[in-house]
């Protein structure tokens, strides 16, 4: 089941609203667990997407990644250059 990530400002602490907005145009979103038990989220978002200009390093994105469907916030620590 693919759920739409939600974008939040860097100052957000509650993550119980729709924040800046849902990233409905998201192309892919993948959460992986590393050996040390930490989770990492990687997502692709088109430059033509409605919220592209809102995605900044330091902001948060909230996604579900387990069978409980609990949302987990992830801080955006790197934004790569658009491809093509």
C-alpha positions in Angstrom: 0.0 0.0 0.0 1.5 3.3 -1.0 0.6 6.3 1.1 1.3 9.9 0.1 4.2 11.6 2.0 3.4 14.8 3.9 5.8 17.7 3.9 6.3 19.7 7.1 8.3 22.8 8.1 11.7 22.4 9.8 10.2 23.7 13.1 7.3 21.1 13.2 7.2 18.9 16.3 3.7 17.4 16.4 3.3 15.9 12.8 -0.5 15.5 13.3 -1.7 17.8 10.6 -1.3 18.0 6.8 1.7 20.4 7.3 2.8 22.3 4.3 0.9 19.7 2.2 0.8 16.2 0.8 3.3 15.3 -1.9 0.7 13.9 -4.2 3.0 14.1 -7.2 5.6 11.9 -5.6 7.1 9.4 -8.1 8.5 7.0 -5.5 9.0 6.8 -1.8 11.0 4.0 -0.1 11.9 3.5 3.6 14.7 1.1 4.5 16.0 -0.1 7.8 19.8 -0.1 8.3 21.6 -2.7 10.4 21.8 -0.4 13.3 18.0 -0.1 13.4 17.8 3.3 12.0 15.4 4.0 9.2 16.0 6.1 6.1 13.5 7.5 3.6 14.3 8.2 0.0 11.8 9.7 -2.3 11.7 11.2 -5.8 9.6 14.2 -6.6 9.3 15.9 -10.1 10.4 19.4 -10.6 7.0 20.0 -12.2 5.3 18.9 -8.9 3.1 21.4 -7.1 5.2 21.3 -3.9 8.7 21.1 -5.5 9.8 24.6 -4.4 8.6 23.9 -0.8 11.0 20.9 -0.4 14.1 22.2 1.4 16.8 20.6 3.5 15.9 20.7 7.1 12.2 20.2 6.5 10.5 16.9 7.4 8.5 14.4 5.4 6.2 12.0 7.2 5.4 8.5 5.7 4.2 5.1 6.9 6.6 2.3 6.7 5.3 -0.6 8.7 2.2 -2.8 9.1 0.8 -0.5 11.8 0.6 2.3 9.3 2.0 4.7 11.9 3.5 7.8 10.3 7.1 8.4 10.9 8.8 11.8 10.3 12.1 12.0 8.5 14.3 15.1 8.3 15.3 16.0 4.8 19.1 16.2 4.9 19.9 16.2 1.2 18.2 17.4 -1.9 19.9 16.3 -5.1 19.9 18.0 -8.4 17.1 17.2 -10.8 17.7 14.6 -13.5 17.1 15.8 -17.0 
